[in-house]
């Protein structure tokens, strides 16, 4: 212990003798800290022991000289102690008396409060009983109103009971039970009105055929009257029945289909049921149930069996009348209600039913052998179609009956060209197509080709796509030309001809072109997969051109956009092909990574990147300049970024691998060389942003080389410099670095080590 420290300690002790409050003891702290920092603890303890022995001797001498005064002081203290005990006993007795008096006062107060509470409870009980009786009376009234079929009044009473009266007594069990039963009571109202509506629905089904018969008879009368008018005025020859002109001229002969001398239908049960469900918030449920009931009734209609053999047209006409009657009633409901039966819902049911109707009628026509019967059937069919069209239904589906021949012809073409397409795809060499000057114009004309910067100059030209693409395009054009040559006259009259060719082309392209290309994606030949991607890109563009071609061929009166779904399928297959390229490139990268032999505790640093990385980058460079060269820039960018991201992740996993127990500064410097090498390669590609794939690796290097590792704990710096580094990975990296016990370590390295230890402790505490 140094002389200054001894003198300061002696001074503090003397001061303590003079100051009973020990105010200077705080000055002892810096002295002890200084002793601890300089490693002089033993010297200090020896000096302190010497000082204690000295003071003990002084105390002993002082006690020997003042023994008599000390004994007198002890006697006085004993007397004071006895007086203190007596005073304490008196205070305890006084406290007991005060508590005993307070208990009596508290008991009287409690009794008074209890009495007032009982009186208040009695008043509240009387008032509540009156409320409960009123609630029970209203509940009984609901049952009465339901029995009287006053459903809406019953519903309003339930609502008043729930929102007003029950709330006043809801604290009682019977009220809570009644409140819970409100939905049940509402459902009873709903069930009652629904049951009444079900009976009405059954009665409607019974009269649907009669409704259809009347509607078709009225349409026949209109057709006859219009024929007479057309014969009298030839200018009306191009005006069909149900046109605005015919409707205006037919107003004087209007006829009520559901309210006449033969038939009367009351829709009140339906409207009442609709209103109750709407009030209960159950409109969606009612719509669903009604939809199911009507679907069931529609199924009953289309499940009928009839035959046209032996000139039996009665069953056929009854079947048509049932369909007409069903959808006439549906149309009336759509027009007379709101927020219930939409046009779209009815059309959906119509489309479902009418498809089966067309199928049944088409099949029944195979049994027709009598020309007169066939003529009668045709008249009935046209009247049937005209009646439904007059009520606003889409009857385009019925053109299938007229256009069956077009469908069969389309199927024949489809079979022929599907074989050609499939063979073309199978026989393709999947190499860029080489064309001479003589064949160039023919190829361009066949496949809507436009040159871009990927096309070589001069002849022979090397085109990006392979032979399969222009061959398939030529077959598609031939298909369209042959189809419209066959349907040239009728396509102006029947627009469904256009839909047939569009649907058939979609099937051909999706099933026999896209499907065949998709099947080849399992190949490990990267050049072949790249060529498939390029072909698919051109097939997508060809679909757009094909849509334009179909628009020019379609019926002149038709508008709207033509959509070939094959373009979506080609696009999806192209994505799968790109993914396959990712898989193949990443697999090759994995092969190189298997050769990686990182030394994480090297004794020296290397000037050049790791050999396996140089080989890998050489492979990627060759791949980019050859196999992937003709790919669009956007696709190449995705492939590069995916491959390099996979590489970066794999290298990150190398340094984070649990088998790597420790790393040293030389390893970090070597790792920095490798990361810089990869970044420079990525920046030389089509998009400099591809280098972001190595951003996490760069942040690892930056953190491990940082002078102050504790900056990772600062949120603003972490978000700016280390946003991709997870705390668990940072702990992993720092612990590996800390395990390296270098014999000679500079002060800066020791400071970095302490900072890393602090970061690890902080991150572990925050994670726990």
PyMOL commands that set and color helices and strands:
alter all, ss='L'
color gray80, all
select helices_A, chain A and resi 3-18+23-38+41-65+67-147+151-168+173-232+234-236+244-249+251-253+268-279+283-302+309-311+314-336+343-365+371-390+396-402+404-427+437-447+467-486+490-492+496-522+526-553+566-593+611-625+633-656+665-683+688-704+709-713+715-721+727-738+747-767
alter helices_A, ss='H'
color red, helices_A
select strands_A, chain A and resi 434-435+461-462
alter strands_A, ss='S'
color yellow, strands_A
deselect
rebuild
show_as cartoon
